[in-house]
Amino acid sequence: MALIAAYFGSSIQNAKTNDPISYLNEMDHIHYYSAELIPQLNYRAAVVTLPFVVLLTLIEIWILIKTPFRIPRNISIGLLVACGLLFFISILTLNNPSGYDFSKWGYLWMAMGLFIIAGNVLSGLIKKDSVRRA
């Protein structure tokens, strides 16, 4: 999800910043999306990343239900908040693609995606002997 967010964020950023120098890009055979396609790219980015957000949310709920240990359960609750934030921003982007620019909100997707990965790795590395049962 973080790689997809990086792709769409950089594509939208390049479409915005390289529009005035498009004649130079054509001479160098560099092709970026046009600035008129930015709302469509925002919508596509939200559509492509939404299944990942839903899948991560379901995995966190499964971890929350199945783990008998307190610390991984608390980590899972925090990661559910991150998934909820991503889901909320995805819905807002789907409803108003021109209002939520993915070149700015894509950083949130990347950061929260990496945060979720790091949290799951951390909860997986916690030794079962060192934590008490809930």
N, C-alpha and C positions, 0 to 999 in steps of 0.2 A: 504494500500500500504506500509505503514511503517513497519507493521508486516511481510509482505511478503519479503520486502527488508532485514529485520533483520534475517529472517530464511535463505535466500540464502547467505547472507554475512557471517553469522556464519558457515554455512555448508561448504562454500568454504574455510574460514579461518581454520576450523578444518581439512579439507582435506589437506591443505598445511602444517600445523604445526604438525599434528599427524602421518604423514606418516612414519617418522623414528622410531617411537615407536609403530608400529602397532602390534607387537607381545605382548606387554603389554596390549593393548586394547583388543586383542583377548582373553587373559587370564581373563580379567574382563568382557567379553561379551559386550564391547562397540564397536559399529560399526559406522564408519564414511565413507563418500564417499572417493574413492581413488583419488589420485592426478591426474590421467589420465582423470578423468571426470570433471575437473575444467572448461575447455572451454564449455562443454555441459551444466554445471550448470550456467555459465554466460549467455549463450544463452537462457536457460529456464527462468532465472530471468528477462531478458529483455522482453521476450514474455509474461510472466505472468503480469508484471507491466505495459506494454504498453497500454492495454485497460483502466486501471485506469488513466493513464496520459492523454489519449485522452478524457475520460469522465470529468476529472477535467478541462481540457482546454475548453470543450464545456460549462460546468457550469459557468466558469469565463467569457466567451464571453456572455452568456445569462445574467449574472449579469451586465456586462458592458453595454449591450444594454437596459436592463429594468430599471435600477435604475436611478431616476432623481436627486440623490444627489451627490455632488462633492466628499466627502470624501470616501464613499464606492466605487465610480467609480475609484478613484486613487488607493485604495487598490487593486481593481480588476486588474488594469493595472500592478501593481507590482507582483501580483500572476500569471498573464499571462506570465510574464518574467520567473518566477520560473518554470512554466509548460513548457515553450519553452526550457529551459535549460534541464529539465528532458527528454523531447522528443528528443532533439538533442543527448544526451548521450545514450538514448535507441537505436536510429538508429545506432550510432557508435558501440555500443555493438553487435547489430544484424549483422552488417557487418564484425566485427572482434572480435569474442568472446574470442579469446586467448589474444588479445591485451588490452582489457578493463576488468580488474579483478574486479568482483563485490564485493569482500571482501573490496576493497578500495572505489569503486564508490557507493556501497550500503549505505555508510554513507550519501552521497549526496541525494540518494533517501529518506532515512529516515528523514533527516533534512528538505528537501524541502517538503515532505509530511506533516510533522508536522507544517511547516511554512504555508502551504496552509490551513490547518485546523484552525490554530490560526488566520490567516487573515480573513477567512470566519466568524469565531465566532466573531471577533472584528467588522467586518463590519455589522454583524447582531445585535450586541449590541448597536451600535451607535443610539442614540435617534433621531427619525425623526424630533423632534422639534428643536434640537440644530444645525442642519446643514442647510445651505442655498441650494436652488435649483441651479443646474448648469446653 
